[in-house]
Amino acid sequence: MNRAYAALTALICLFCVSTSYADQPRPWQMDLQAAASPIMHQIRWFEHYTLWFIVPVTLLVLVLLIVVGVKFRASANPVPSRTSHNTVIEIVWTVGPVLILFFLAIPSFNLLNAQLELPDADLTIKATATQWQWNYEYEGSANPVAFDSYMLKDQDRAGAGKTDIGRYPRLLAVDNELVLPVGKTVRVLVTAAPTDVIHAFAMPAFGVKIDAVPGRLNETWFKADAEGMYYGQCSELCGKDHSFMPIAIRVVSQDKYTAWLAQAANDLPGANKAIMASTDRPAGNLAVAANVSK
């Protein structure tokens, strides 16, 4: 009885968590990560919208297969029909898919346009990928800030002050996060080192995924809706340590970002410790994967 109650409680918590701002993948997660940017809100809407077409079409095909298998099996029809065509059916299965594709194409094109049409940016970040880490540069800053970001190893957690697995998950936490302000439009220039391979910059909660190609500069954008820690990964197979190339973004208020940027130009470790002290909460006060907007 107690085990059943505990399992039921865990299941309820799992579904409740899925509606919050998710900053990382969850066990048994069946939906996309919760949206934390305008583009991701549109992506989630479009994904749910397409299900209204996919599910009925799938069920219809399943029913037709069952009907055909049962009604027109050899034992029930020893003499098969010689019907060659049916005009009504042919019109229906031609016009039907055309209409479905039409209703899918319009919102799809709108979403693609929103993703590819870059608005005026409040700040620009350059992300350069190499095997197997990311380098970030803050463009246009009076005091240049640039640093490498590696996956945090288990033995380095205590020294970095990142022992909270809930907030700094294994294989996703990094030594130096990309720090950005909430509610600001961020333009991201993405590339890979000239002698490297193709990587991909992906941040699911922001609806961002773009290739990092050697010798080519791609660009994308996002605007974080809520403060918190967000995690992504390289999403292009890039070698033996492809799965150990995470992306971590710490979204903070404008005041905290300004203070961090000024200090990071001369003292990156000190700036990171200061921003951690001002944003991290005790584990007991953290909702699982929840980054609740203020």
C-alpha positions as CSV (number, residue, x, y, z in Angstrom):
1,M,0.0,0.0,0.0
2,N,2.8,2.4,0.9
3,R,4.7,1.6,-2.2
4,A,1.6,2.1,-4.4
5,Y,1.0,5.5,-2.6
6,A,4.6,6.5,-3.2
7,A,4.4,5.5,-6.9
8,L,1.2,7.5,-7.3
9,T,2.7,10.5,-5.6
10,A,5.8,10.4,-7.8
11,L,3.6,10.1,-10.9
12,I,1.5,13.2,-9.9
13,C,4.7,15.1,-9.2
14,L,6.1,14.2,-12.6
15,F,3.0,15.5,-14.4
16,C,3.0,18.7,-12.3
17,V,6.7,19.3,-13.0
18,S,6.1,19.1,-16.8
19,T,4.1,22.3,-16.7
20,S,6.8,24.3,-15.1
21,Y,9.9,26.0,-16.7
22,A,12.0,22.9,-17.4
23,D,15.7,23.5,-17.6
24,Q,16.8,20.0,-18.4
25,P,15.5,16.6,-19.6
26,R,13.5,14.5,-17.1
27,P,13.1,10.7,-16.6
28,W,10.1,9.4,-18.6
29,Q,9.6,12.8,-20.2
30,M,7.1,12.4,-23.1
31,D,6.6,16.0,-24.1
32,L,9.0,18.8,-25.2
33,Q,10.7,20.8,-22.5
34,A,8.5,23.6,-21.1
35,A,8.9,26.8,-23.1
36,A,11.2,29.5,-21.8
37,S,11.3,31.8,-24.9
38,P,8.7,33.1,-27.4
39,I,10.0,30.8,-30.1
40,M,9.7,27.7,-27.9
41,H,6.1,28.7,-27.0
42,Q,5.3,28.6,-30.7
43,I,7.1,25.3,-31.2
44,R,5.2,23.7,-28.4
45,W,1.9,25.1,-29.8
46,F,2.7,23.8,-33.2
47,E,3.7,20.3,-31.9
48,H,0.4,20.1,-30.0
49,Y,-1.5,21.4,-33.0
50,T,-0.1,18.7,-35.4
51,L,-1.3,16.0,-33.0
52,W,-4.9,16.9,-33.9
53,F,-4.0,15.7,-37.4
54,I,-1.5,12.9,-36.7
55,V,-3.6,11.0,-34.2
56,P,-6.8,10.8,-36.3
57,V,-4.9,9.9,-39.4
58,T,-3.0,7.2,-37.5
59,L,-6.2,5.8,-36.0
60,L,-7.9,5.9,-39.4
61,V,-5.1,4.0,-41.1
62,L,-5.1,1.4,-38.3
63,V,-8.9,0.9,-38.6
64,L,-8.7,0.5,-42.4
65,L,-5.9,-2.1,-42.0
66,I,-8.0,-4.0,-39.5
67,V,-11.1,-3.8,-41.7
68,V,-9.2,-4.9,-44.8
69,G,-7.5,-7.7,-43.0
70,V,-10.7,-9.1,-41.5
71,K,-13.2,-8.4,-44.2
72,F,-11.1,-9.1,-47.3
73,R,-9.0,-12.0,-46.1
74,A,-8.7,-15.0,-48.4
75,S,-11.0,-17.3,-46.3
76,A,-13.8,-14.7,-46.4
77,N,-13.3,-13.8,-50.0
78,P,-12.3,-16.9,-52.0
79,V,-13.0,-15.0,-55.2
80,P,-11.4,-11.6,-55.0
81,S,-13.0,-8.5,-56.3
82,R,-11.8,-7.3,-59.7
83,T,-12.7,-3.6,-59.1
84,S,-10.0,-1.5,-60.6
85,H,-10.8,2.0,-59.3
86,N,-13.3,4.1,-57.4
87,T,-13.6,7.8,-58.4
88,V,-15.0,9.0,-55.1
89,I,-12.3,7.3,-53.0
90,E,-9.5,8.5,-55.3
91,I,-10.8,12.1,-55.0
92,V,-11.1,11.8,-51.2
93,W,-7.6,10.4,-50.7
94,T,-6.2,13.1,-53.0
95,V,-8.0,16.1,-51.6
96,G,-7.8,15.0,-48.0
97,P,-4.0,15.0,-47.7
98,V,-3.8,18.3,-49.7
99,L,-6.1,20.0,-47.1
100,I,-4.1,18.5,-44.2
101,L,-0.8,19.6,-45.7
102,F,-2.3,23.1,-46.2
103,F,-3.4,23.4,-42.6
104,L,0.1,22.2,-41.5
105,A,2.1,24.4,-43.9
106,I,0.7,27.8,-42.9
107,P,1.6,27.7,-39.2
108,S,4.9,25.9,-40.1
109,F,5.9,28.7,-42.4
110,N,5.0,31.3,-39.8
111,L,7.2,29.5,-37.2
112,L,10.1,29.2,-39.6
113,N,9.8,32.9,-40.4
114,A,9.8,33.8,-36.7
115,Q,12.9,31.7,-36.2
116,L,14.9,33.0,-39.1
117,E,13.9,36.7,-39.0
118,L,16.3,38.1,-36.4
119,P,14.9,41.1,-34.4
120,D,17.1,43.9,-33.1
121,A,19.4,42.3,-30.5
122,D,20.2,43.7,-27.1
123,L,23.5,41.8,-27.0
124,T,25.5,39.5,-29.2
125,I,27.3,36.3,-28.2
126,K,29.7,34.3,-30.3
127,A,29.8,30.6,-29.6
128,T,32.7,28.6,-31.1
129,A,32.7,24.8,-30.9
130,T,35.8,22.6,-30.8
131,Q,36.2,18.9,-29.8
132,W,34.8,18.9,-27.2
133,Q,34.0,22.2,-25.5
134,W,32.5,25.6,-26.2
135,N,34.1,29.0,-26.3
136,Y,32.0,32.1,-25.7
137,E,32.8,35.7,-26.5
138,Y,30.6,38.7,-25.5
139,E,30.6,41.0,-28.6
140,G,30.5,44.8,-28.3
141,S,31.4,44.9,-24.6
142,A,33.6,47.8,-23.4
143,N,35.6,45.2,-21.5
144,P,35.9,42.1,-23.6
145,V,34.8,38.8,-21.9
146,A,35.7,35.4,-23.4
147,F,36.1,32.0,-21.8
148,D,35.9,28.3,-22.5
149,S,33.2,26.1,-21.1
150,Y,33.9,22.4,-20.3
151,M,31.7,19.7,-18.8
152,L,32.2,19.7,-15.1
153,K,33.7,16.4,-13.8
154,D,32.5,14.7,-10.7
155,Q,35.7,15.2,-8.8
156,D,35.6,19.0,-9.5
157,R,32.1,19.6,-8.2
158,A,33.1,20.4,-4.6
159,G,35.7,22.9,-5.6
160,A,33.3,24.6,-8.0
161,G,30.6,24.7,-5.3
162,K,28.2,22.7,-7.6
163,T,27.4,19.7,-5.5
164,D,23.6,20.1,-6.0
165,I,22.8,17.5,-8.6
166,G,19.3,18.9,-9.1
167,R,20.6,22.3,-10.1
168,Y,23.9,21.1,-11.7
169,P,23.0,17.7,-13.2
170,R,25.7,15.2,-14.0
171,L,26.9,15.4,-17.6
172,L,25.2,18.7,-18.2
173,A,26.8,21.0,-15.6
174,V,29.9,23.0,-16.8
175,D,32.7,24.9,-15.2
176,N,31.7,28.3,-16.7
177,E,28.1,29.0,-17.7
178,L,27.0,31.5,-20.3
179,V,25.5,34.3,-18.2
180,L,22.7,36.3,-19.9
181,P,20.0,38.8,-18.8
182,V,16.3,37.8,-18.6
183,G,13.9,39.4,-21.1
184,K,16.6,40.6,-23.5
185,T,17.0,39.6,-27.1
186,V,20.2,37.7,-27.5
187,R,21.8,37.2,-31.0
188,V,24.1,34.2,-31.1
189,L,26.8,33.8,-33.7
190,V,27.7,30.1,-34.0
191,T,30.7,28.6,-35.7
192,A,33.4,25.9,-35.2
193,A,37.1,26.1,-35.2
194,P,38.6,26.2,-38.7
195,T,40.3,22.8,-38.3
196,D,37.5,21.1,-36.4
197,V,34.3,19.2,-37.4
198,I,30.6,20.2,-37.5
199,H,28.9,20.7,-34.1
200,A,25.5,22.1,-33.2
201,F,24.4,24.6,-30.6
202,A,21.1,23.4,-29.1
203,M,19.1,24.8,-26.2
204,P,15.7,23.0,-26.1
205,A,14.0,25.3,-23.6
206,F,14.7,28.3,-25.9
207,G,13.8,26.5,-29.1
208,V,17.3,26.9,-30.5
209,K,19.3,24.4,-32.6
210,I,21.8,25.6,-35.2
211,D,24.9,24.0,-36.8
212,A,28.4,25.1,-35.9
213,V,30.3,24.7,-39.2
214,P,34.0,25.3,-39.6
215,G,34.7,28.4,-41.6
216,R,31.0,29.5,-41.6
217,L,29.2,31.9,-39.3
218,N,25.5,31.0,-38.6
219,E,23.3,33.1,-36.4
220,T,20.2,32.6,-34.4
221,W,18.4,34.3,-31.5
222,F,16.3,33.8,-28.4
223,K,14.8,35.8,-25.5
224,A,14.6,34.0,-22.2
225,D,11.3,34.5,-20.3
226,A,12.5,33.4,-16.9
227,E,15.6,33.4,-14.7
228,G,17.2,30.1,-14.0
229,M,19.6,27.5,-15.2
230,Y,19.0,26.0,-18.7
231,Y,20.9,23.1,-20.3
232,G,21.4,21.9,-23.8
233,Q,24.0,19.9,-25.7
234,C,25.9,19.6,-28.9
235,S,23.4,18.0,-31.3
236,E,25.6,17.0,-34.2
237,L,27.7,13.8,-33.9
238,C,31.2,15.2,-33.6
239,G,33.4,12.4,-32.3
240,K,34.0,10.2,-29.3
241,D,33.1,12.8,-26.7
242,H,30.1,14.2,-28.5
243,S,27.9,13.3,-25.5
244,F,30.1,15.2,-23.1
245,M,29.8,18.6,-24.7
246,P,27.0,20.3,-22.8
247,I,25.7,23.9,-23.0
248,A,24.7,25.7,-19.8
249,I,23.1,29.1,-19.7
250,R,22.4,31.0,-16.4
251,V,19.7,33.6,-16.9
252,V,19.7,36.4,-14.3
253,S,18.3,39.9,-13.8
254,Q,19.7,42.8,-15.7
255,D,21.4,44.2,-12.6
256,K,23.1,40.9,-11.8
257,Y,24.2,40.5,-15.4
258,T,25.7,44.0,-15.5
259,A,27.6,43.4,-12.3
260,W,28.8,39.9,-13.5
261,L,29.9,41.3,-16.9
262,A,32.0,44.1,-15.3
263,Q,33.7,41.7,-12.9
264,A,34.2,38.9,-15.4
265,A,36.3,41.0,-17.6
266,N,39.1,40.9,-15.0
267,D,38.1,38.1,-12.6
268,L,36.0,35.4,-14.2
269,P,36.2,32.9,-11.3
270,G,35.3,35.6,-8.8
271,A,32.4,36.8,-11.0
272,N,31.0,33.3,-11.3
273,K,31.2,32.7,-7.5
274,A,29.4,36.1,-6.9
275,I,26.6,35.3,-9.4
276,M,26.2,31.8,-7.9
277,A,25.9,33.2,-4.4
278,S,23.2,35.7,-5.5
279,T,21.1,33.2,-7.6
280,D,21.5,29.7,-6.2
281,R,18.9,28.6,-3.7
282,P,19.1,25.9,-1.1
283,A,18.1,22.5,-2.5
284,G,15.1,22.4,-0.3
285,N,13.6,25.5,-1.8
286,L,14.0,24.4,-5.4
287,A,11.1,22.9,-7.3
288,V,12.3,20.1,-9.4
289,A,13.4,21.7,-12.7
290,A,11.3,24.7,-12.0
291,N,12.5,28.2,-12.8
292,V,9.6,30.3,-11.8
293,S,9.5,33.8,-13.3
294,K,9.5,36.7,-10.9
